[in-house]
Amino acid sequence: MSFSGKYQLESQENFESFMKAIGLPDELIQKGKDIKSISEIEEDGDNFKVTVTTGSKVLVNTFKIGEEAELETLTGEKAKAVVQRDGNKLTVSLKGILSVTELVDGNTIVNTMTLGSIVYKRTSKLM
């Protein structure tokens, strides 16, 4: 299955506690909690481009599976990491956060980010 497509956030769990834990200011957390972000994934073999648009904020990361890439975090920091693929799952550890993006079926992606004991889960549907 291909990850390629445009997905709109349908539901999320633990948004506020996770964003507080990574140091996002309360004002941005309140602004962002009800925005239905759009994730666009372009997959070309092992090359990926992921664009996440949340209101006026756009986060773009490009990477090749298994190779080190500079990725931007939710707080805007840049860090080097290696994205791994295991079937329909993409996994990366970035600044202490384990992120797993799973293509559940042809229409749904579930992204789980874990920091310590806080698990932030986002479910998005193909548009």
Contacts in CASP RR format, 6 or more apart in sequence:
PFRMAT RR
TARGET T0000
AUTHOR 0000-0000-0000
METHOD contacts of the structure
MODEL  1
MSFSGKYQLESQENFESFMKAIGLPDELIQKGKDIKSISEIEEDGDNFKV
TVTTGSKVLVNTFKIGEEAELETLTGEKAKAVVQRDGNKLTVSLKGILSV
TELVDGNTIVNTMTLGSIVYKRTSKLM
1 88 0 8 1.000
1 103 0 8 1.000
1 105 0 8 1.000
1 106 0 8 1.000
2 43 0 8 1.000
3 41 0 8 1.000
3 43 0 8 1.000
3 48 0 8 1.000
3 90 0 8 1.000
3 101 0 8 1.000
3 103 0 8 1.000
3 109 0 8 1.000
4 41 0 8 1.000
4 42 0 8 1.000
4 43 0 8 1.000
5 40 0 8 1.000
5 41 0 8 1.000
5 42 0 8 1.000
5 126 0 8 1.000
5 127 0 8 1.000
6 38 0 8 1.000
6 39 0 8 1.000
6 40 0 8 1.000
6 126 0 8 1.000
6 127 0 8 1.000
7 38 0 8 1.000
7 39 0 8 1.000
7 40 0 8 1.000
7 41 0 8 1.000
7 109 0 8 1.000
7 124 0 8 1.000
7 125 0 8 1.000
7 126 0 8 1.000
7 127 0 8 1.000
8 36 0 8 1.000
8 37 0 8 1.000
8 38 0 8 1.000
8 124 0 8 1.000
8 125 0 8 1.000
8 127 0 8 1.000
9 35 0 8 1.000
9 36 0 8 1.000
9 37 0 8 1.000
9 38 0 8 1.000
9 39 0 8 1.000
9 122 0 8 1.000
9 123 0 8 1.000
9 124 0 8 1.000
10 36 0 8 1.000
10 123 0 8 1.000
10 124 0 8 1.000
10 125 0 8 1.000
11 122 0 8 1.000
11 123 0 8 1.000
12 120 0 8 1.000
12 121 0 8 1.000
12 122 0 8 1.000
12 123 0 8 1.000
13 119 0 8 1.000
13 120 0 8 1.000
13 121 0 8 1.000
14 118 0 8 1.000
14 119 0 8 1.000
14 120 0 8 1.000
14 121 0 8 1.000
15 29 0 8 1.000
15 33 0 8 1.000
15 120 0 8 1.000
16 29 0 8 1.000
16 33 0 8 1.000
17 118 0 8 1.000
17 120 0 8 1.000
18 113 0 8 1.000
18 115 0 8 1.000
18 118 0 8 1.000
18 119 0 8 1.000
18 120 0 8 1.000
19 28 0 8 1.000
19 29 0 8 1.000
19 74 0 8 1.000
19 120 0 8 1.000
20 26 0 8 1.000
20 29 0 8 1.000
21 115 0 8 1.000
21 118 0 8 1.000
22 73 0 8 1.000
22 74 0 8 1.000
22 75 0 8 1.000
22 97 0 8 1.000
22 115 0 8 1.000
23 75 0 8 1.000
24 74 0 8 1.000
24 75 0 8 1.000
32 54 0 8 1.000
32 55 0 8 1.000
35 54 0 8 1.000
35 55 0 8 1.000
37 52 0 8 1.000
37 53 0 8 1.000
37 54 0 8 1.000
37 55 0 8 1.000
37 124 0 8 1.000
38 52 0 8 1.000
38 53 0 8 1.000
38 127 0 8 1.000
39 50 0 8 1.000
39 51 0 8 1.000
39 52 0 8 1.000
39 53 0 8 1.000
39 109 0 8 1.000
39 124 0 8 1.000
40 50 0 8 1.000
40 51 0 8 1.000
40 52 0 8 1.000
40 53 0 8 1.000
41 48 0 8 1.000
41 49 0 8 1.000
41 50 0 8 1.000
41 109 0 8 1.000
42 48 0 8 1.000
42 49 0 8 1.000
42 50 0 8 1.000
46 64 0 8 1.000
46 65 0 8 1.000
46 66 0 8 1.000
46 85 0 8 1.000
47 62 0 8 1.000
47 63 0 8 1.000
47 64 0 8 1.000
48 61 0 8 1.000
48 62 0 8 1.000
48 63 0 8 1.000
48 64 0 8 1.000
48 65 0 8 1.000
48 83 0 8 1.000
48 90 0 8 1.000
49 60 0 8 1.000
49 61 0 8 1.000
49 62 0 8 1.000
50 60 0 8 1.000
50 61 0 8 1.000
50 62 0 8 1.000
51 58 0 8 1.000
51 59 0 8 1.000
51 60 0 8 1.000
52 58 0 8 1.000
52 59 0 8 1.000
52 60 0 8 1.000
53 59 0 8 1.000
59 72 0 8 1.000
59 74 0 8 1.000
59 76 0 8 1.000
60 72 0 8 1.000
61 69 0 8 1.000
61 71 0 8 1.000
61 72 0 8 1.000
62 69 0 8 1.000
63 69 0 8 1.000
63 71 0 8 1.000
63 83 0 8 1.000
65 83 0 8 1.000
65 84 0 8 1.000
65 85 0 8 1.000
65 90 0 8 1.000
66 82 0 8 1.000
66 83 0 8 1.000
66 84 0 8 1.000
66 85 0 8 1.000
67 82 0 8 1.000
68 80 0 8 1.000
68 81 0 8 1.000
68 82 0 8 1.000
69 80 0 8 1.000
69 81 0 8 1.000
69 82 0 8 1.000
69 83 0 8 1.000
70 78 0 8 1.000
70 79 0 8 1.000
70 80 0 8 1.000
71 78 0 8 1.000
71 79 0 8 1.000
71 80 0 8 1.000
71 81 0 8 1.000
71 83 0 8 1.000
71 92 0 8 1.000
71 94 0 8 1.000
72 78 0 8 1.000
73 79 0 8 1.000
73 94 0 8 1.000
73 95 0 8 1.000
73 97 0 8 1.000
77 95 0 8 1.000
79 94 0 8 1.000
79 95 0 8 1.000
81 92 0 8 1.000
81 93 0 8 1.000
81 94 0 8 1.000
82 92 0 8 1.000
83 90 0 8 1.000
83 91 0 8 1.000
83 92 0 8 1.000
84 90 0 8 1.000
84 91 0 8 1.000
84 92 0 8 1.000
85 91 0 8 1.000
88 102 0 8 1.000
88 103 0 8 1.000
88 104 0 8 1.000
89 100 0 8 1.000
89 101 0 8 1.000
89 102 0 8 1.000
89 103 0 8 1.000
90 100 0 8 1.000
90 101 0 8 1.000
90 102 0 8 1.000
91 98 0 8 1.000
91 99 0 8 1.000
91 100 0 8 1.000
91 101 0 8 1.000
92 98 0 8 1.000
92 99 0 8 1.000
93 99 0 8 1.000
96 115 0 8 1.000
97 113 0 8 1.000
97 114 0 8 1.000
97 115 0 8 1.000
98 113 0 8 1.000
98 114 0 8 1.000
98 115 0 8 1.000
99 111 0 8 1.000
99 112 0 8 1.000
99 113 0 8 1.000
99 114 0 8 1.000
100 111 0 8 1.000
100 112 0 8 1.000
100 113 0 8 1.000
101 109 0 8 1.000
101 110 0 8 1.000
101 111 0 8 1.000
102 109 0 8 1.000
102 110 0 8 1.000
102 111 0 8 1.000
102 112 0 8 1.000
103 109 0 8 1.000
104 110 0 8 1.000
106 126 0 8 1.000
107 125 0 8 1.000
107 126 0 8 1.000
108 123 0 8 1.000
108 124 0 8 1.000
108 125 0 8 1.000
108 126 0 8 1.000
109 123 0 8 1.000
109 124 0 8 1.000
110 121 0 8 1.000
110 122 0 8 1.000
110 123 0 8 1.000
110 124 0 8 1.000
111 121 0 8 1.000
111 122 0 8 1.000
111 124 0 8 1.000
112 119 0 8 1.000
112 120 0 8 1.000
112 121 0 8 1.000
112 122 0 8 1.000
113 119 0 8 1.000
113 120 0 8 1.000
113 121 0 8 1.000
113 122 0 8 1.000
114 120 0 8 1.000
END
